[in-house]
Amino acid sequence: MRYIFDPAPLPSVAIAGGDQRFPVRRIFCVGRNYADHVREMGNDPKSEPPIFFTKPADAVVESSAAIAYPQSTSNFHHEVELVVAIGKGGAAIEAGAALDHVWGYAVGVDLTRRDLQAEAKKAGQPWDAAKAFDNSAPIGALTPVSVCGHPTAARIWLSVNSATKQDANIDEMIWSVPEIIAALSLTWELRAGDLIFTGTPSGVGPLQRGDAVACGVEGLSELRFSIER
């Protein structure tokens, strides 16, 4: 096949403990999945089914990267999340079989232009400009299920310039990983290479130029990145 120009490189994520890579097909995200965060954003926990939105695959950023402060915002926020990597596809997956489709886990950050999100919510518009911008999905190295199992009660945290901003446990998620996969697969057919950001706990807040971010989920590789000055 001949292209009119060279295609972009395939986005991928590092795998902990080796030199292999996980090719990224799609990035799905769950909104409002920790009760405290739902309340901090002015909503009622579990008052509606899971809310899904997407980011482009090339929004992934590896640990240790320096990220430019994004354009068109003055309120740029961090949201730490457990990330699920899909290794086997399927549609209308039953919750009881959902974990069979998981290849591994990582910690990620759903970077958000909060002011643009607020404008979109007020106007009843999509969240793409707020969520799906360049470099908006930093992610740590993936750990295979064969190594970490399926985390169900692990500390999730994020610090900015060594000050803890988010600190919770993934067992506080409103929708569990199997429930998320089951609900998501009713609308999209999942395939190997898909990533699912599972929602953030309370404590989200702004990032400034020059900030250093560190975050983690207990048992998984930590993620660190900075915001360019």
C-alpha positions as CSV (number, residue, x, y, z in Angstrom):
1,M,0.0,0.0,0.0
2,R,1.3,3.4,-0.9
3,Y,0.4,6.5,1.2
4,I,0.6,10.1,0.1
5,F,2.9,10.7,3.2
6,D,4.4,8.6,5.9
7,P,1.8,7.5,8.5
8,A,2.2,8.5,12.1
9,P,3.9,6.0,14.4
10,L,1.7,3.6,16.3
11,P,1.1,4.9,19.8
12,S,2.3,2.5,22.5
13,V,2.9,2.1,26.2
14,A,5.9,0.6,28.0
15,I,5.5,-2.7,29.8
16,A,7.1,-3.0,33.3
17,G,10.1,-5.2,33.5
18,G,10.8,-5.6,29.8
19,D,11.4,-4.0,26.4
20,Q,8.1,-5.0,24.8
21,R,5.4,-2.4,24.1
22,F,1.6,-2.4,24.3
23,P,0.1,-1.0,21.1
24,V,-2.7,1.5,21.8
25,R,-5.9,1.3,19.7
26,R,-8.3,3.5,21.6
27,I,-8.5,5.3,24.9
28,F,-11.9,5.2,26.8
29,C,-12.5,7.2,30.0
30,V,-15.1,6.9,32.7
31,G,-16.4,10.1,34.3
32,R,-17.8,10.5,37.8
33,N,-16.7,7.1,39.3
34,Y,-15.7,8.1,42.8
35,A,-18.4,9.3,45.1
36,D,-16.3,12.1,46.7
37,H,-15.2,13.4,43.3
38,V,-18.8,13.3,42.1
39,R,-19.8,15.4,45.1
40,E,-16.9,17.8,44.6
41,M,-18.1,18.4,41.1
42,G,-21.6,19.1,42.3
43,N,-23.3,15.8,41.2
44,D,-25.1,12.9,42.9
45,P,-23.2,9.6,43.1
46,K,-24.6,6.7,41.1
47,S,-27.6,8.7,40.0
48,E,-27.1,7.6,36.4
49,P,-25.2,4.9,34.4
50,P,-21.4,5.3,33.8
51,I,-20.5,8.3,31.6
52,F,-17.9,7.5,28.9
53,F,-15.7,9.8,26.8
54,T,-12.6,9.2,24.7
55,K,-9.2,10.5,24.0
56,P,-7.1,10.0,20.9
57,A,-4.6,7.1,21.1
58,D,-1.7,9.5,20.5
59,A,-2.6,11.5,23.6
60,V,-0.5,8.9,25.6
61,V,2.6,10.3,27.3
62,E,5.2,8.2,29.0
63,S,6.7,8.5,32.5
64,S,9.5,11.1,32.9
65,A,8.1,13.3,30.1
66,A,7.9,17.1,30.2
67,I,4.5,18.2,28.9
68,A,3.8,21.6,27.5
69,Y,1.1,23.7,29.3
70,P,-1.9,23.3,26.8
71,Q,-3.2,26.2,24.8
72,S,-6.7,27.7,25.2
73,T,-6.9,27.2,29.0
74,S,-6.1,28.9,32.2
75,N,-7.5,26.1,34.5
76,F,-5.5,23.0,33.7
77,H,-6.3,20.0,36.1
78,H,-4.8,16.7,37.1
79,E,-7.0,13.6,37.6
80,V,-5.2,10.4,38.7
81,E,-6.8,7.1,37.6
82,L,-6.4,3.3,37.5
83,V,-5.9,2.3,33.8
84,V,-7.1,-1.0,32.4
85,A,-5.4,-2.5,29.3
86,I,-7.6,-4.8,27.2
87,G,-5.9,-7.8,25.7
88,K,-8.9,-9.7,24.3
89,G,-11.8,-8.0,22.5
90,G,-15.5,-8.5,22.6
91,A,-19.0,-6.9,22.6
92,A,-21.8,-7.2,25.1
93,I,-19.3,-8.7,27.6
94,E,-20.9,-10.1,30.8
95,A,-19.5,-8.6,34.0
96,G,-18.7,-12.1,35.3
97,A,-16.4,-12.7,32.3
98,A,-15.0,-9.2,31.9
99,L,-11.7,-9.8,33.8
100,D,-10.8,-12.4,31.2
101,H,-10.4,-9.6,28.7
102,V,-7.9,-7.6,30.8
103,W,-4.2,-7.8,29.9
104,G,-2.9,-5.6,32.6
105,Y,-3.1,-2.4,34.7
106,A,-1.3,1.0,35.0
107,V,-1.7,4.3,36.7
108,G,-2.6,7.3,34.4
109,V,-3.6,10.9,34.6
110,D,-6.6,12.3,32.8
111,L,-5.4,15.8,32.1
112,T,-8.3,18.2,31.8
113,R,-8.9,21.8,30.6
114,R,-11.4,22.4,33.4
115,D,-12.6,25.8,32.1
116,L,-13.4,24.4,28.7
117,Q,-15.2,21.5,30.4
118,A,-17.3,23.8,32.4
119,E,-18.2,25.8,29.3
120,A,-19.2,22.5,27.5
121,K,-21.3,21.3,30.3
122,K,-23.2,24.7,30.5
123,A,-23.9,24.6,26.8
124,G,-24.7,20.9,26.6
125,Q,-21.8,20.3,24.3
126,P,-19.3,17.4,24.0
127,W,-16.2,17.3,26.2
128,D,-13.6,16.8,23.4
129,A,-11.9,20.2,23.7
130,A,-11.6,19.7,27.5
131,K,-10.4,16.1,27.5
132,A,-9.1,15.0,24.1
133,F,-6.2,17.4,23.5
134,D,-2.5,16.7,22.8
135,N,-0.6,14.9,25.6
136,S,-3.7,14.6,27.8
137,A,-3.1,11.0,28.8
138,P,0.1,10.4,30.7
139,I,0.4,6.7,31.7
140,G,2.9,4.7,33.6
141,A,4.3,1.3,32.5
142,L,1.7,-1.5,32.3
143,T,1.9,-4.4,34.6
144,P,0.5,-7.7,33.3
145,V,-2.3,-9.4,35.2
146,S,0.1,-12.4,35.6
147,V,2.2,-10.2,37.8
148,C,-0.2,-7.9,39.6
149,G,-3.5,-9.9,39.5
150,H,-6.6,-7.8,39.5
151,P,-6.3,-4.9,42.0
152,T,-9.4,-4.3,44.0
153,A,-8.3,-2.5,47.1
154,A,-5.2,-0.5,46.4
155,R,-4.1,3.0,47.4
156,I,-4.3,5.6,44.5
157,W,-2.5,8.9,45.0
158,L,-1.1,11.9,43.3
159,S,1.3,14.6,44.4
160,V,2.3,18.0,42.9
161,N,5.8,19.3,43.9
162,S,5.9,16.6,46.6
163,A,2.6,17.8,48.2
164,T,-0.1,15.1,48.2
165,K,-3.3,16.3,46.4
166,Q,-5.2,13.1,45.8
167,D,-5.2,10.1,48.1
168,A,-7.9,7.4,48.1
169,N,-8.4,3.6,47.5
170,I,-9.7,2.1,44.3
171,D,-12.2,0.1,46.3
172,E,-14.1,3.4,46.5
173,M,-15.0,3.3,42.8
174,I,-18.8,3.4,42.2
175,W,-18.5,1.2,39.1
176,S,-16.0,-1.7,39.4
177,V,-13.7,-2.7,36.5
178,P,-16.0,-5.7,35.5
179,E,-19.0,-3.4,35.5
180,I,-17.2,-0.7,33.5
181,I,-16.1,-3.2,30.8
182,A,-19.6,-4.7,30.6
183,A,-21.2,-1.3,30.2
184,L,-18.6,0.0,27.8
185,S,-18.9,-3.1,25.6
186,L,-22.6,-2.5,25.1
187,T,-21.8,0.7,23.1
188,W,-18.4,-0.1,21.6
189,E,-16.8,-3.5,20.5
190,L,-13.7,-3.6,22.6
191,R,-10.5,-4.9,21.0
192,A,-6.9,-5.7,22.1
193,G,-5.0,-2.5,22.5
194,D,-7.8,-0.5,24.1
195,L,-7.1,1.4,27.3
196,I,-9.8,2.3,29.9
197,F,-9.2,5.2,32.4
198,T,-11.5,4.3,35.3
199,G,-12.2,7.6,36.9
200,T,-10.6,9.8,39.5
201,P,-11.1,10.3,43.3
202,S,-11.5,13.7,44.9
203,G,-8.7,16.2,45.2
204,V,-8.4,17.2,41.5
205,G,-6.8,20.6,41.1
206,P,-4.8,22.9,38.9
207,L,-1.3,22.4,37.5
208,Q,1.0,25.3,36.8
209,R,4.1,25.7,34.6
210,G,7.1,24.1,36.3
211,D,5.1,21.7,38.4
212,A,6.4,18.2,39.0
213,V,3.7,15.4,39.3
214,A,4.1,12.0,40.8
215,C,1.4,9.4,41.1
216,G,0.7,5.8,41.7
217,V,-1.6,2.8,42.4
218,E,-0.2,0.4,45.0
219,G,1.4,-2.6,43.3
220,L,1.9,-0.8,39.9
221,S,4.7,1.2,38.4
222,E,4.7,4.9,39.4
223,L,4.2,7.7,36.9
224,R,6.1,10.9,37.0
225,F,6.0,13.9,34.6
226,S,6.4,17.7,34.7
227,I,4.8,20.7,33.1
228,E,7.2,22.8,31.0
229,R,7.9,26.3,32.2
